[in-house]
Amino acid sequence: MAHIDLTPITQSEAFCDFLGITRGGKIDFALLGHGEYNINYIFQKPAAPQDKLVLRIPMGSQMHLENQVRYEYEALGLLLPSGRTPKPLYIDDTKAHIPYGFLVMEFLPGRPLRYESDLAQAAACLADIHNLEISPGSHLLAPENPLAAVLQECHAMAGHYLNSPLAAPEVARLITSLLAMGQKILDAAKDSGKRCLINTELNSGNFLVNDDITYLVDWEKPLYACPGQDLGHFLAPTTTLWKTDTILGNDDIRRFMESYCNAGGRGNCPDALWQATQPYFIMTCLRGITWCAMAWIEYQSPDRPLKDAFTFEKIEYYLRPEFLEMILRDYFNA
């Protein structure tokens, strides 16, 4: 994992004023966790040590944004009324102190989601977020055809693998078949017309479950798009298997959809909602696989700043021909 010297941040007069300390004061940053394109540290505000804060540093942009940190910060502002996401507190997008922009947000407690017991809590969390009134003119990217945008992203990610001399021929053949099936899914799908603020990255570790409330963190790739894209991503096997060994069955999916509808989520529930969600559910499988294909190529480069052994092991698992054949057979009906 890349090491970032955070000392220059403590030389920022504006940042120190925000914390109520003198410039150059000591701040104890501890690694909280990292994704593939970001790194997070936890620290305490010296003037109020009971308040835990998170320093988040985006080290890249999967959305190819010039100002990734500003996009995330403003999205957190839009999300604040839901009560389900961290409050944004500070931003520095100047890159004057470290080579990346950074933001500070409140630390939220909780444990990772368990699919066996927490489907209703996750459904209620997503319903509250999806019900936010968001202006179509907000800063959020808003694809005209969200499902087509997902497939386009899949082609772009797959291209890194398919055009590489490192690609395994059988894996490349199966990914090409999946892309062709994805086009058939797109051609047959109907757009529900509903749009809201969605997360697009609903891995179990991004939910923080407590006895009284469940939060959703990691807002790297929010969009103004269809709620079905979030629901499909949450339920898809490529998502549930990422951090666990769980694949949701039909009864699990039905129970989740009913919980989402009972919590006031968007859509005609639950059968019509599942009908609108299913194309995204299938396309998420393709998206997960093509992301792994792209990431596998990236991991071959010694210059990649963030690498994780667990992630690479999962990437290789998803690119096994047996796994790809299972996805084609069981979810694309090929």
LUMVOVO-796135 format. One line per 8 residues: for each residue x negated, y, z of N, C-alpha, C, CB. Coordinates in steps of 0.05 Angstrom, whole numbers, plus 5000, padded with zeros to 4 digits. Glycine has a CB too. Example, Ala and Ser with C-alpha at 12.3 -4.5 7.8 and 13.67 -1.06 7.14 Angstrom:
BEGIN
4736/4886/5156/4754/4910/5156/4736/4934/5156/4774/4911/5181 ~ 4743/4955/5142/4727/4979/5143/4742/5001/5157/4718/4988/5114
***
This chain:
BEGIN
4983/4976/5000/5000/5000/5000/4983/5025/5000/5019/5000/5024 ~ 4991/5045/4985/4976/5070/4983/4975/5084/5011/4988/5088/4962 ~ 4952/5096/5016/4949/5112/5041/4952/5141/5034/4922/5106/5055 ~ 4968/5156/5049/4971/5184/5045/4961/5199/5069/5001/5191/5039 ~ 4943/5217/5065/4933/5234/5087/4953/5256/5092/4905/5246/5080 ~ 4966/5254/5115/4988/5273/5121/4977/5298/5136/5009/5260/5138 ~ 4952/5299/5142/4940/5322/5156/4947/5348/5142/4911/5318/5159 ~ 4944/5350/5115/4950/5376/5103/4979/5386/5108/4946/5374/5073
4998/5368/5113/5025/5377/5118/5026/5393/5144/5044/5353/5121 ~ 5009/5386/5163/5009/5400/5189/4997/5428/5186/4995/5384/5210 ~ 4985/5433/5163/4974/5460/5157/4994/5478/5144/4949/5458/5140 ~ 5017/5468/5138/5038/5484/5126/5051/5502/5147/5059/5465/5112 ~ 5049/5528/5142/5061/5546/5162/5091/5543/5163/5054/5575/5154 ~ 5104/5540/5140/5133/5537/5140/5142/5511/5154/5144/5537/5111 ~ 5127/5489/5150/5134/5464/5162/5130/5466/5193/5117/5441/5151 ~ 5109/5478/5201/5104/5481/5230/5124/5500/5243/5075/5492/5235
5133/5521/5229/5154/5538/5239/5180/5523/5243/5158/5562/5220 ~ 5186/5505/5223/5209/5488/5225/5209/5471/5250/5212/5471/5200 ~ 5185/5460/5257/5182/5443/5280/5178/5458/5306/5159/5424/5276 ~ 5173/5484/5304/5168/5500/5328/5141/5496/5341/5189/5495/5348 ~ 5121/5490/5324/5094/5486/5334/5075/5505/5319/5085/5456/5331 ~ 5051/5508/5331/5031/5524/5317/5019/5509/5294/5009/5533/5337 ~ 5009/5524/5275/4998/5512/5251/4974/5494/5259/4989/5534/5231 ~ 4973/5470/5247/4952/5451/5254/4957/5435/5278/4927/5466/5257
4981/5438/5290/4987/5422/5314/4989/5392/5308/5013/5431/5326 ~ 4986/5377/5329/4985/5348/5326/5013/5336/5323/4971/5334/5350 ~ 5017/5320/5302/5042/5306/5298/5036/5277/5294/5058/5317/5273 ~ 5049/5259/5309/5044/5231/5307/5063/5218/5287/5046/5217/5334 ~ 5054/5214/5263/5070/5201/5242/5066/5170/5244/5064/5212/5214 ~ 5087/5155/5244/5085/5126/5244/5100/5115/5220/5096/5113/5270 ~ 5089/5096/5206/5101/5085/5182/5128/5072/5189/5083/5064/5169 ~ 5149/5081/5176/5176/5070/5180/5182/5048/5160/5197/5092/5179
5174/5052/5135/5178/5033/5114/5173/5046/5087/5207/5022/5115 ~ 5173/5030/5066/5169/5040/5040/5184/5024/5019/5139/5041/5033 ~ 5191/5037/4998/5202/5023/4975/5181/5021/4953/5227/5038/4964 ~ 5191/5017/4929/5172/5015/4907/5162/5042/4897/5185/5000/4884 ~ 5177/5063/4904/5170/5090/4894/5171/5111/4915/5189/5097/4871 ~ 5173/5103/4941/5174/5123/4962/5163/5111/4988/5203/5132/4967 ~ 5156/5129/5006/5145/5120/5032/5157/5137/5054/5113/5121/5032 ~ 5163/5126/5077/5177/5139/5098/5162/5137/5124/5205/5129/5101
5160/5159/5139/5147/5159/5165/5167/5170/5186/5121/5177/5165 ~ 5165/5160/5210/5181/5169/5232/5163/5186/5251/5194/5146/5248 ~ 5174/5208/5261/5159/5224/5280/5179/5239/5298/5140/5244/5265 ~ 5169/5252/5318/5186/5266/5337/5180/5296/5335/5181/5256/5366 ~ 5201/5312/5339/5199/5341/5339/5187/5348/5366/5226/5355/5335 ~ 5163/5361/5367/5149/5366/5393/5167/5382/5412/5124/5382/5388 ~ 5183/5401/5402/5199/5417/5421/5223/5401/5431/5209/5442/5406 ~ 5230/5380/5418/5253/5363/5427/5246/5334/5421/5280/5371/5412
5228/5322/5438/5218/5295/5432/5239/5273/5431/5197/5288/5453 ~ 5263/5280/5441/5284/5260/5440/5295/5257/5411/5306/5266/5459 ~ 5289/5278/5395/5299/5278/5367/5279/5264/5349/5305/5306/5358 ~ 5287/5241/5337/5270/5228/5318/5276/5237/5290/5274/5197/5320 ~ 5256/5242/5275/5259/5252/5248/5245/5233/5228/5247/5280/5245 ~ 5252/5235/5203/5240/5218/5182/5228/5237/5161/5261/5199/5169 ~ 5202/5232/5155/5189/5246/5133/5189/5227/5109/5159/5253/5141 ~ 5202/5236/5088/5205/5219/5064/5189/5231/5041/5235/5216/5056
5172/5214/5028/5155/5224/5006/5161/5207/4982/5125/5222/5014 ~ 5176/5218/4962/5179/5204/4936/5152/5205/4921/5202/5216/4920 ~ 5142/5182/4913/5116/5181/4899/5120/5176/4869/5099/5160/4911 ~ 5145/5176/4861/5151/5172/4833/5181/5176/4829/5143/5144/4823 ~ 5190/5175/4804/5218/5179/4798/5227/5158/4778/5224/5207/4788 ~ 5244/5140/4787/5256/5120/4769/5275/5134/4749/5270/5098/4784 ~ 5284/5157/4757/5303/5172/4740/5288/5192/4721/5323/5187/4757 ~ 5262/5191/4722/5245/5208/4705/5251/5238/4710/5250/5201/4676
5255/5245/4735/5261/5273/4742/5235/5288/4748/5279/5274/4767 ~ 5234/5313/4741/5211/5329/4747/5209/5336/4776/5212/5355/4730 ~ 5233/5337/4790/5233/5344/4818/5251/5324/4833/5244/5373/4822 ~ 5239/5300/4837/5254/5279/4850/5263/5286/4878/5237/5253/4851 ~ 5245/5299/4894/5251/5304/4922/5274/5325/4924/5227/5315/4936 ~ 5276/5344/4906/5298/5363/4906/5324/5350/4900/5292/5386/4887 ~ 5323/5331/4881/5348/5317/4873/5359/5301/4897/5342/5297/4850 ~ 5341/5287/4911/5350/5272/4935/5360/5290/4957/5326/5255/4945
5346/5312/4962/5353/5330/4984/5381/5342/4979/5333/5353/4986 ~ 5387/5350/4954/5413/5362/4948/5435/5341/4949/5412/5376/4921 ~ 5428/5316/4941/5448/5295/4943/5455/5290/4972/5437/5269/4930 ~ 5436/5290/4990/5441/5286/5019/5459/5308/5029/5415/5285/5035 ~ 5456/5332/5018/5474/5354/5026/5503/5349/5018/5465/5380/5014 ~ 5507/5338/4994/5534/5331/4985/5546/5309/5001/5533/5323/4955 ~ 5529/5291/5011/5539/5268/5026/5545/5274/5055/5518/5246/5025 ~ 5536/5296/5065/5538/5301/5094/5566/5299/5105/5527/5329/5099
5587/5309/5091/5614/5307/5102/5624/5278/5107/5634/5320/5084 ~ 5611/5258/5094/5620/5230/5098/5614/5220/5126/5607/5212/5078 ~ 5594/5232/5139/5585/5222/5166/5571/5195/5164/5609/5219/5183 ~ 5563/5187/5140/5552/5160/5136/5522/5161/5127/5568/5145/5116 ~ 5511/5184/5125/5484/5187/5113/5467/5206/5130/5486/5197/5084 ~ 5441/5205/5128/5424/5223/5144/5427/5252/5136/5395/5214/5142 ~ 5425/5270/5155/5427/5299/5151/5400/5309/5140/5435/5314/5176 ~ 5400/5323/5117/5375/5334/5107/5368/5359/5123/5377/5341/5077
5343/5362/5131/5334/5383/5149/5313/5402/5137/5324/5371/5174 ~ 5297/5392/5120/5274/5408/5110/5264/5397/5084/5251/5410/5131 ~ 5256/5414/5066/5244/5405/5040/5221/5423/5033/5266/5405/5018 ~ 5201/5410/5021/5178/5424/5009/5173/5411/4982/5152/5423/5028 ~ 5180/5424/4961/5175/5413/4934/5153/5427/4919/5201/5413/4918 ~ 5136/5442/4934/5115/5457/4922/5091/5440/4913/5106/5479/4940 ~ 5087/5417/4926/5064/5400/4923/5038/5415/4930/5063/5390/4893 ~ 5041/5435/4947/5018/5451/4955/5001/5437/4976/5027/5478/4965
5012/5418/4990/4998/5406/5013/4990/5377/5008/5015/5408/5038 ~ 5007/5362/4994/5001/5336/4984/5010/5334/4955/5015/5313/5002 ~ 5001/5314/4940/5008/5313/4912/5037/5308/4906/4991/5293/4898 ~ 5053/5304/4926/5081/5298/4923/5098/5317/4939/5087/5268/4932 ~ 5123/5321/4930/5141/5335/4947/5149/5318/4971/5166/5344/4931 ~ 5161/5330/4992/5170/5314/5015/5194/5328/5027/5147/5311/5035 ~ 5210/5312/5041/5233/5323/5056/5233/5311/5084/5259/5317/5041 ~ 5248/5324/5101/5252/5314/5128/5282/5311/5132/5240/5333/5150
5290/5288/5144/5318/5283/5150/5320/5270/5177/5331/5264/5128 ~ 5344/5270/5188/5347/5258/5214/5344/5228/5213/5375/5264/5226 ~ 5334/5216/5235/5331/5187/5237/5358/5176/5246/5309/5180/5257 ~ 5367/5155/5233/5392/5141/5240/5386/5113/5250/5412/5140/5216 ~ 5398/5105/5272/5393/5078/5283/5410/5057/5268/5400/5077/5313 ~ 5403/5032/5274/5419/5010/5263/5402/4987/5253/5436/5020/5240 ~ 5415/4964/5250/5401/4941/5240/5410/4936/5210/5407/4915/5258 ~ 5394/4920/5195/5402/4914/5168/5428/4899/5167/5380/4898/5154
5442/4902/5145/5468/4889/5141/5465/4858/5139/5482/4899/5116 ~ 5484/4844/5151/5485/4815/5148/5510/4809/5131/5486/4800/5176 ~ 5507/4796/5109/5530/4790/5091/5550/4772/5105/5520/4777/5065 ~ 5541/4755/5123/5559/4736/5136/5579/4750/5154/5544/4715/5151 ~ 5572/4773/5165/5589/4785/5186/5596/4814/5181/5575/4784/5212 ~ 5583/4828/5161/5586/4857/5159/5599/4867/5134/5559/4869/5162 ~ 5613/4850/5119/5625/4859/5094/5645/4881/5098/5638/4835/5079 ~ 5662/4878/5119/5682/4899/5124/5669/4926/5131/5701/4890/5146
5648/4925/5147/5634/4950/5154/5622/4963/5130/5612/4944/5175 ~ 5610/4947/5112/5598/4959/5088/5620/4971/5070/5582/4938/5073 ~ 5643/4957/5068/5665/4966/5052/5675/4993/5062/5687/4946/5051 ~ 5678/4996/5088/5688/5021/5100/5668/5044/5095/5693/5018/5130 ~ 5643/5037/5097/5622/5057/5093/5623/5067/5064/5594/5045/5099 ~ 5625/5049/5045/5626/5057/5017/5652/5072/5010/5623/5033/4999 ~ 5674/5064/5022/5699/5078/5017/5697/5107/5026/5722/5064/5032 ~ 5685/5112/5049/5682/5140/5059/5665/5156/5040/5670/5140/5087
5644/5144/5030/5626/5158/5011/5640/5163/4985/5600/5142/5007 ~ 5652/5143/4974/5665/5145/4948/5689/5165/4948/5675/5118/4938 ~ 5700/5169/4972/5723/5187/4974/5715/5217/4976/5740/5180/4998 ~ 5690/5222/4978/5681/5250/4978/5690/5265/4953/5651/5252/4982 ~ 5699/5289/4957/5706/5306/4933/5681/5319/4923/5727/5328/4941 ~ 5672/5310/4900/5647/5320/4887/5655/5335/4861/5627/5297/4882 ~ 5644/5358/4858/5650/5373/4833/5635/5360/4810/5641/5403/4836 ~ 5649/5357/4787/5636/5346/4764/5612/5364/4755/5656/5344/4741
5611/5389/4764/5590/5407/4757/5567/5407/4777/5600/5434/4754 ~ 5565/5387/4795/5543/5385/4814/5517/5379/4799/5549/5364/4836 ~ 5495/5378/4815/5469/5373/4803/5466/5343/4795/5447/5381/4822 ~ 5484/5326/4804/5481/5298/4799/5482/5291/4769/5503/5282/4814 ~ 5465/5272/4762/5467/5262/4734/5493/5247/4731/5443/5243/4728 ~ 5507/5251/4709/5533/5241/4704/5535/5229/4676/5555/5263/4708 ~ 5528/5203/4673/5529/5191/4647/5558/5190/4636/5517/5162/4648 ~ 5561/5196/4610/5587/5197/4598/5600/5169/4599/5586/5207/4569
5584/5149/4593/5593/5121/4594/5574/5106/4614/5593/5107/4566 ~ 5582/5105/4639/5563/5093/4659/5554/5065/4653/5576/5094/4686 ~ 5572/5048/4643/5564/5020/4638/5544/5019/4615/5589/5003/4631 ~ 5549/5036/4594/5530/5037/4572/5503/5048/4582/5540/5055/4550 ~ 5503/5066/4601/5478/5077/4612/5462/5056/4626/5484/5101/4631 ~ 5477/5038/4641/5463/5016/4655/5449/4998/4634/5482/5000/4672 ~ 5464/4991/4613/5452/4973/4592/5429/4986/4579/5474/4966/4571 ~ 5431/5012/4574/5408/5027/4561/5384/5026/4580/5416/5056/4556
5389/5029/4606/5367/5027/4625/5354/4999/4625/5377/5034/4653 ~ 5371/4979/4622/5361/4951/4621/5343/4947/4597/5385/4932/4620 ~ 5351/4958/4574/5335/4955/4550/5308/4969/4554/5349/4966/4525 ~ 5308/4993/4566/5284/5008/4570/5265/4993/4589/5290/5036/4581 ~ 5276/4982/4610/5259/4967/4629/5249/4941/4617/5275/4961/4655 ~ 5266/4927/4603/5258/4902/4590/5236/4906/4570/5282/4888/4577 ~ 5237/4929/4556/5217/4935/4536/5188/4934/4546/5222/4962/4524 ~ 5184/4942/4572/5157/4941/4583/5147/4912/4584/5158/4952/4612
5165/4893/4588/5157/4865/4589/5155/4853/4561/5176/4849/4606 ~ 5177/4857/4546/5179/4844/4519/5157/4854/4500/5206/4850/4507 ~ 5148/4878/4504/5127/4889/4486/5098/4885/4497/5131/4918/4482 ~ 5096/4870/4519/5070/4866/4531/5058/4839/4523/5072/4867/4562 ~ 5032/4838/4518/5019/4812/4511/5019/4793/4535/4991/4817/4502 ~ 5026/4804/4559/5026/4787/4583/5052/4772/4587/5021/4805/4608 ~ 5072/4778/4570/5099/4766/4573/5098/4736/4568/5119/4780/4555 ~ 5112/4721/4585/5114/4692/4580/5136/4687/4558/5122/4677/4606
5130/4672/4537/5150/4669/4515/5177/4660/4524/5139/4650/4495 ~ 5179/4640/4542/5205/4630/4550/5221/4651/4566/5202/4604/4566 ~ 5207/4665/4583/5220/4687/4599/5230/4709/4580/5201/4698/4620 ~ 5213/4716/4561/5221/4736/4541/5246/4728/4525/5198/4743/4522 ~ 5247/4702/4518/5270/4692/4503/5295/4694/4519/5265/4663/4494 ~ 5293/4687/4545/5317/4687/4562/5326/4716/4568/5312/4672/4588 ~ 5307/4734/4572/5314/4762/4576/5328/4774/4551/5289/4779/4584 ~ 5318/4767/4528/5330/4776/4503/5359/4765/4500/5314/4766/4478
5364/4740/4508/5391/4729/4508/5409/4744/4528/5390/4699/4515 ~ 5398/4751/4551/5414/4765/4571/5421/4793/4561/5398/4768/4597 ~ 5403/4806/4547/5409/4833/4536/5431/4831/4515/5383/4845/4523 ~ 5430/4810/4499/5451/4807/4478/5478/4802/4492/5445/4783/4460 ~ 5479/4787/4514/5503/4782/4528/5513/4808/4541/5500/4760/4549 ~ 5494/4824/4551/5501/4850/4562/5516/4867/4543/5477/4864/4572 ~ 5508/4867/4517/5522/4883/4497/5551/4873/4493/5507/4881/4470 ~ 5555/4846/4495/5582/4836/4493/5599/4845/4517/5581/4805/4491
5587/4845/4540/5602/4855/4564/5610/4884/4560/5585/4852/4589 ~ 5592/4900/4550/5597/4929/4545/5619/4932/4525/5572/4943/4536 ~ 5618/4917/4503/5638/4920/4482/5666/4913/4491/5630/4902/4458 ~ 5668/4894/4510/5694/4885/4520/5705/4902/4543/5693/4856/4527 ~ 5689/4918/4555/5696/4932/4580/5713/4956/4574/5672/4940/4596 ~ 5730/4963/4593/5747/4988/4592/5739/5006/4615/5777/4981/4593 ~ 5735/5032/4608/5728/5052/4628/5752/5059/4644/5715/5076/4615 ~ 5750/5057/4671/5773/5064/4688/5777/5094/4689/5768/5053/4717
5756/5109/4682/5758/5138/4683/5752/5151/4710/5786/5147/4675 ~ 5751/5134/4731/5746/5144/4758/5716/5151/4761/5755/5124/4779 ~ 5710/5173/4775/5683/5181/4779/5680/5190/4808/5674/5203/4760 ~ 5657/5185/4820/5651/5194/4847/5621/5193/4851/5665/5176/4869 ~ 5612/5201/4875/5583/5200/4881/5577/5171/4889/5576/5219/4904 ~ 5558/5158/4875/5551/5131/4881/5521/5129/4887/5558/5112/4857 ~ 5513/5108/4901/5486/5104/4909/5469/5090/4888/5485/5088/4935 ~ 5479/5069/4876/5467/5052/4855/5446/5033/4866/5455/5069/4834
5438/5033/4892/5417/5016/4902/5426/5004/4929/5391/5032/4905 ~ 5446/4987/4928/5459/4978/4953/5447/4952/4964/5488/4975/4949 ~ 5422/4952/4969/5409/4928/4981/5417/4927/5011/5379/4929/4978 ~ 5416/4904/5022/5425/4900/5050/5408/4917/5069/5423/4871/5058 ~ 5383/4921/5064/5366/4937/5081/5371/4966/5081/5337/4932/5074 ~ 5387/4976/5062/5394/5004/5061/5419/5011/5078/5399/5013/5032 ~ 5432/4991/5089/5454/4995/5108/5442/4992/5136/5477/4974/5103 ~ 5451/5010/5153/5444/5010/5181/5469/5005/5198/5429/5036/5190
5472/4981/5208/5497/4973/5222/5494/4977/5252/5503/4943/5215 ~ 5514/4990/5263/5517/4994/5292/5545/4984/5300/5513/5024/5300 ~ 5549/4982/5326/5575/4972/5336/5598/4990/5327/5574/4970/5367 ~ 5593/5016/5326/5615/5035/5321/5614/5047/5293/5615/5056/5341 ~ 5592/5046/5279/5590/5058/5253/5568/5045/5237/5585/5089/5256 ~ 5571/5046/5210/5551/5036/5192/5542/5059/5174/5561/5012/5175 ~ 5516/5062/5171/5505/5084/5155/5493/5072/5129/5483/5099/5170 ~ 5488/5089/5109/5475/5082/5085/5453/5101/5079/5495/5081/5061
5428/5091/5077/5405/5108/5073/5392/5100/5046/5384/5105/5096 ~ 5371/5114/5039/5356/5111/5014/5373/5120/4990/5348/5082/5010 ~ 5373/5147/4986/5388/5159/4964/5370/5168/4942/5405/5183/4975 ~ 5355/5149/4932/5335/5155/4911/5348/5159/4884/5315/5132/4909 ~ 5370/5145/4878/5381/5145/4851/5412/5150/4851/5375/5119/4837 ~ 5422/5170/4865/5451/5174/4864/5460/5185/4837/5459/5194/4887 ~ 5485/5179/4830/5497/5188/4805/5526/5197/4811/5496/5166/4784 ~ 5537/5212/4792/5565/5217/4791/5576/5198/4770/5572/5248/4784
5587/5175/4779/5594/5154/4760/5617/5138/4772/5569/5136/4754 ~ 5620/5113/4762/5643/5097/4770/5638/5082/4797/5649/5076/4748 ~ 5658/5082/4814/5655/5067/4840/5649/5038/4835/5680/5070/4857 ~ 5659/5027/4813/5654/4999/4807/5624/4992/4804/5668/4991/4782 ~ 5608/5012/4796/5580/5007/4794/5567/5002/4821/5566/5032/4781 ~ 5575/5016/4841/5566/5011/4869/5576/4984/4878/5574/5033/4888 ~ 5602/4979/4875/5614/4954/4885/5601/4930/4871/5644/4954/4881 ~ 5597/4932/4845/5585/4910/4830/5556/4905/4839/5586/4915/4801
5542/4927/4844/5514/4924/4853/5513/4911/4881/5500/4951/4853 ~ 5531/4919/4898/5531/4908/4925/5536/4878/4925/5552/4922/4942 ~ 5554/4869/4908/5563/4841/4908/5546/4822/4891/5591/4840/4899 ~ 5530/4832/4873/5516/4815/4853/5495/4798/4867/5503/4833/4832 ~ 5491/4774/4856/5471/4756/4868/5442/4767/4868/5471/4729/4855 ~ 5436/4782/4847/5409/4794/4846/5404/4814/4868/5404/4807/4819 ~ 5426/4825/4879/5424/4843/4902/5423/4827/4928/5447/4863/4903 ~ 5442/4809/4932/5444/4795/4958/5420/4777/4963/5469/4779/4958
5408/4767/4942/5385/4749/4945/5359/4764/4950/5382/4731/4921 ~ 5359/4791/4946/5334/4806/4947/5321/4804/4974/5339/4835/4939 ~ 5337/4808/4996/5326/4807/5023/5336/4783/5039/5333/4833/5037 ~ 5354/4768/5028/5366/4745/5042/5366/4721/5024/5394/4752/5053 ~ 5379/4699/5033/5383/4676/5016/5412/4672/5010/5371/4650/5029 ~ 5427/4694/5009/5456/4693/5007/5466/4699/4978/5469/4713/5026 ~ 5485/4683/4969/5500/4689/4945/5529/4688/4953/5495/4668/4922 ~ 5543/4710/4948/5571/4713/4957/5589/4696/4939/5580/4742/4957
5608/4681/4952/5627/4666/4937/5652/4682/4930/5635/4641/4952 ~ 5671/4670/4916/5695/4684/4908/5711/4694/4932/5712/4666/4890 ~ 5712/4678/4953/5727/4686/4977/5714/4710/4990/5730/4663/4997 ~ 5688/4711/4991/5673/4733/5002/5679/4759/4986/5643/4728/5003 ~ 5678/4756/4960/5683/4779/4943/5711/4790/4947/5678/4772/4914 ~ 5730/4772/4948/5758/4780/4952/5761/4794/4979/5776/4755/4951 ~ 5749/4783/5000/5751/4795/5026/5738/4823/5026/5737/4778/5047 ~ 5716/4827/5013/5703/4853/5011/5721/4873/4997/5676/4851/4997
5733/4864/4974/5750/4882/4959/5775/4890/4975/5759/4868/4933 ~ 5786/4872/4990/5809/4879/5007/5801/4898/5029/5821/4853/5019 ~ 5778/4894/5041/5768/4913/5061/5764/4941/5050/5743/4902/5074 ~ 5753/4942/5027/5747/4968/5014/5774/4982/5008/5732/4964/4987 ~ 5793/4968/4999/5820/4980/4993/5834/4988/5019/5837/4960/4977 ~ 5832/4971/5039/5845/4978/5065/5832/5002/5078/5843/4954/5084 ~ 5807/5007/5071/5793/5031/5082/5798/5056/5065/5763/5025/5084 ~ 5815/5053/5045/5822/5076/5029/5804/5081/5005/5822/5100/5046
5789/5060/4997/5771/5064/4974/5786/5069/4948/5754/5039/4971 ~ 5772/5078/4929/5783/5085/4903/5791/5061/4887/5764/5103/4887 ~ 5812/5062/4872/5820/5040/4855/5846/5028/4862/5798/5019/4855 ~ 5858/5014/4843/5882/4998/4848/5874/4971/4859/5900/4995/4822 ~ 5881/4966/4883/5869/4944/4898/5887/4919/4899/5861/4952/4926 ~ 5873/4896/4904/5845/4891/4898/5839/4880/4871/5833/4873/4920 ~ 5861/4868/4858/5856/4854/4832/5847/4873/4810/5881/4839/4824 ~ 5861/4896/4807/5853/4915/4786/5826/4926/4792/5874/4937/4784
5819/4930/4817/5793/4941/4824/5771/4921/4817/5791/4947/4854 ~ 5776/4895/4822/5756/4875/4814/5753/4874/4784/5764/4847/4825 ~ 5775/4877/4770/5773/4877/4740/5756/4900/4730/5802/4879/4728 ~ 5758/4923/4743/5741/4946/4736/5712/4942/4745/5753/4972/4747 ~ 5709/4927/4766/5682/4923/4778/5666/4901/4764/5684/4917/4807 ~ 5680/4881/4754/5666/4857/4744/5645/4863/4722/5687/4838/4733 ~ 5651/4880/4703/5629/4886/4683/5604/4896/4696/5639/4905/4662 ~ 5607/4913/4717/5584/4923/4731/5570/4901/4747/5592/4947/4749
5586/4884/4758/5575/4861/4773/5557/4845/4756/5599/4843/4784 ~ 5566/4839/4731/5550/4823/4713/5525/4839/4703/5566/4814/4689 ~ 5530/4865/4697/5509/4882/4686/5487/4887/4708/5520/4909/4676 ~ 5495/4886/4733/5476/4889/4755/5456/4866/4755/5490/4891/4782 ~ 5466/4842/4748/5448/4819/4746/5427/4824/4725/5463/4793/4740 ~ 5435/4835/4702/5417/4841/4681/5397/4863/4690/5432/4849/4656 ~ 5408/4883/4703/5391/4905/4712/5370/4896/4732/5409/4927/4726 ~ 5378/4878/4751/5359/4868/4770/5336/4853/4756/5373/4850/4790
5343/4837/4737/5323/4820/4723/5305/4838/4706/5337/4799/4705 ~ 5316/4857/4691/5299/4873/4674/5282/4892/4691/5317/4890/4655 ~ 5292/4900/4714/5275/4916/4732/5251/4899/4741/5290/4926/4757 ~ 5256/4874/4748/5235/4856/4756/5214/4852/4734/5246/4829/4765 ~ 5224/4850/4709/5207/4847/4686/5188/4871/4683/5223/4842/4660 ~ 5200/4895/4686/5184/4919/4684/5164/4920/4707/5202/4944/4684 ~ 5174/4915/4732/5157/4916/4755/5134/4896/4754/5173/4912/4781 ~ 5139/4873/4743/5118/4852/4740/5095/4863/4724/5129/4826/4728
5101/4876/4702/5080/4889/4686/5066/4910/4701/5092/4900/4660 ~ 5081/4927/4716/5069/4949/4731/5050/4937/4753/5090/4966/4745 ~ 5058/4915/4765/5042/4903/4786/5015/4892/4776/5057/4881/4800 ~ 5013/4889/4750/4987/4879/4738/4966/4901/4737/4992/4868/4711 ~ 4976/4927/4741/4957/4949/4739/4946/4955/4767/4972/4974/4728 ~ 4920/4959/4769/4908/4966/4795/4914/4994/4803/4878/4962/4794 ~ 4925/5010/4785/4931/5038/4791/4959/5043/4803/4929/5055/4766 ~ 4975/5021/4806/5002/5025/4817/4999/5033/4847/5019/4999/4814
5010/5056/4856/5005/5065/4883/5017/5048/4905/5015/5093/4886 ~ 5041/5037/4901/5054/5021/4921/5057/4992/4911/5082/5033/4928 ~ 5047/4973/4927/5050/4945/4921/5058/4930/4947/5024/4933/4908 ~ 5074/4910/4944/5084/4895/4967/5084/4865/4960/5112/4905/4976 ~ 5072/4849/4977/5070/4821/4971/5097/4807/4970/5052/4807/4991 ~ 5115/4814/4989/5142/4802/4989/5157/4809/4964/5158/4812/5014 ~ 5155/4835/4955/5169/4844/4931/5159/4829/4907/5166/4874/4928 ~ 5132/4826/4905/5121/4812/4881/5130/4783/4881/5090/4815/4881
5131/4770/4904/5140/4743/4905/5169/4740/4895/5138/4731/4934 ~ 5186/4760/4903/5214/4759/4894/5216/4765/4864/5231/4780/4910 ~ 5200/4783/4855/5199/4789/4826/5193/4764/4810/5178/4811/4820 ~ 5173/4749/4819/5166/4725/4804/5188/4704/4806/5140/4714/4815 ~ 5202/4703/4829/5225/4684/4831/5247/4691/4811/5236/4685/4860 ~ 5253/4717/4809/5274/4725/4791/5267/4721/4762/5281/4754/4795 ~ 5241/4719/4755/5233/4714/4728/5227/4685/4721/5208/4731/4723 ~ 5233/4668/4740/5231/4639/4734/5252/4631/4713/5233/4622/4760
5245/4615/4693/5265/4607/4674/5290/4594/4686/5253/4587/4654 ~ 5286/4578/4708/5309/4565/4721/5328/4586/4732/5299/4546/4743 ~ 5318/4607/4744/5335/4628/4755/5349/4643/4732/5319/4648/4772 ~ 5335/4650/4711/5347/4664/4689/5369/4647/4675/5326/4671/4668 ~ 5364/4621/4673/5384/4603/4661/5409/4601/4679/5372/4575/4657 ~ 5405/4601/4706/5428/4601/4724/5445/4626/4721/5418/4598/4753 ~ 5432/4649/4719/5447/4674/4715/5462/4674/4689/5427/4698/4716 ~ 5450/4664/4668/5464/4662/4642/5488/4644/4644/5445/4652/4620
5484/4621/4656/5505/4600/4658/5528/4608/4676/5493/4574/4667 ~ 5521/4618/4701/5541/4622/4721/5555/4649/4721/5529/4617/4748 ~ 5541/4669/4709/5552/4696/4710/5558/4708/4683/5533/4714/4725 ~ 5543/4700/4663/5548/4710/4636/5564/4690/4620/5523/4716/4621 ~ 5569/4666/4632/5585/4645/4619/5573/4637/4592/5614/4653/4616 ~ 5547/4636/4591/5533/4630/4566/5525/4600/4566/5508/4648/4562
***
